[in-house]
Structures are given as C-alpha cells and as structure tokens.
Amino acid sequence: MLPPEPAVSSLVPSSQLPAAWVTVGVSFLVAAVYLYFAYRLSQRNVAPAARLASNQFALWWGGIGITGAISGVEVALAAAGVITLPEAQTIYFLSVLIDCAFLWGLVGFLIFVYTGRYHLFELTAFYAWFYITVLYFVFARVPSGVSYSAGSVSLVYSVPAVPALELVIVLGLIVPEILGAILYLSLARRSPAGSAQRLRIWLVGGGILLWFAIDVFVPSSTAGWAIVRTILELVPGAMSLIAFYPPSWGPARLRAVVADRGTEQTASGEASVGELPARPAETEGVR
C-alpha cells in the first residue's frame, strides 16, 4: 500500500484563517472597483496627442487593482497551504513589475500635464533601472522562506538589507510620484479662482497625495487594519473619477465644464491649465 499523503499545512495559523479569507474577498472586491475606475478614466474624450497620457492615468488605477488581486491570490494560496518559496518569489517579482508599470503611468501622466511632453525614453529608462535594482536587492538578501503576517505574505531573507540600497529603493518608489503630484497641484495657481479647472486639479492631485499618505501612515499591523487601509485607498480613486465624471450632486461648476469640454480650449487647440486637450468638435458629456 502507498503511504498516506501528508496533510497540507497552511502558512496561516488556524486562528487567523477567517481574517485571511476576508482579506482575500476584500482584495478582489477592491480590485474590481479600481479596474472600474481605470476603465471609466480610459474612456475619456481627449485629443489623439493626449491619448497616451489619459491611458497612463488609467493604468495607474488599474495597476493598483491588479496588484491587489494578485495579493489576494497569494493570501488564498497561503491559507490553503499550497504556496512555497518559488511561487512566492514569482508572485513578488510579477507584482513589482506591475508596480513599475503603473508608477510609470502615473509619473508619465503628471509629466505630460505639467510640461506638455512625454519624455518617454527618460521615464522608461528610470523605471527599468528601478526594477533591476529591486531584483538585485531581493537576490542579494537571499530569500529563504515565506511568512504570513497581518493579512499579507512576505519573503523571508537570510541576509540583512543594505541600508543605503534600501533607502534608494524607498526614495525611488515615492519621490517621483509625490514631486509630480505637488508640481501638478502648483498648476492650480495658474487657473482662474473658483474655476472647474482648479477644482479638478485639487481633486486629482490631492487624491494622489492622499493615496500615498494612506499607504504610508495608516498602520497595517493586523489583518483588520490592513483591510481598513485597503478600503480607505479607494477614496483617492473616487476623487479622480469624480473629477472627470462628476455625479449629479457634484459641484455645479465642475459638471458644467465636463458637459461642455469643447469650450475649454484656446484658439491654438491647447487645453486649459492642468487639463488634457479634448478632441475637437466633440464633447465628453456627463456619464
């Protein structure tokens, strides 16, 4: 007779399994909301020259949703006791790649709106360097196992991190986005006081800064707090969606400019401050 197969041992302690499965469900639900944000934002009516920037901004929110769903899958595998180091490493590297893609999208959007140019070569080179640096950082620490804590799965390392390299990665992760959002918010001073353009700049730029503030300052020491943080991070996404698709109860001046986007452009076809140019002779409409 064949020996009995060993029982599957979950990486998640039995007392934490209910919270882990709740985390999985919330991750998928929030990911679906982010993907909805991305879809709606990708449908905006913009001029062909600005289409890439519009899609880059949609990629930012959609990418967050995809990484959230991947995190949910990883926690589900951990709860089921079927995740090992190779799977965890693969998921981690995939998540970092997607992170680099959506950060590329966010910074690219902010650069275009602020300067009117894409600077794709420099932007792509920076995030390619950043991804390679993260790979080196991980391999240099020699991953040796997998752990579960506070609703997330992490790699366990055999070698301590090099502080200088860790600082470089943290700065590369947050400085370009925060600096870009601040520069974007500075455009509010160049738009008319009380205008829809100024309100939209505050909603979009403020939402980006709020997302990073929540991610950095809201604790995730327990699964419950991690779920709360995940849900709170939907607020900045909703701010961006409202900025371009204001509901019927939204500010009248914002709804008015969305309903008549064609009037925002100058005689040269350029957009108002902080705006992507709309396609000529078309209106976006309130959806």
Beta strands, then each sheet from edge to edge (+ up, - down):
strand 1: 143-149
strand 2: 152-157
sheet 1: 1+ 2-
end
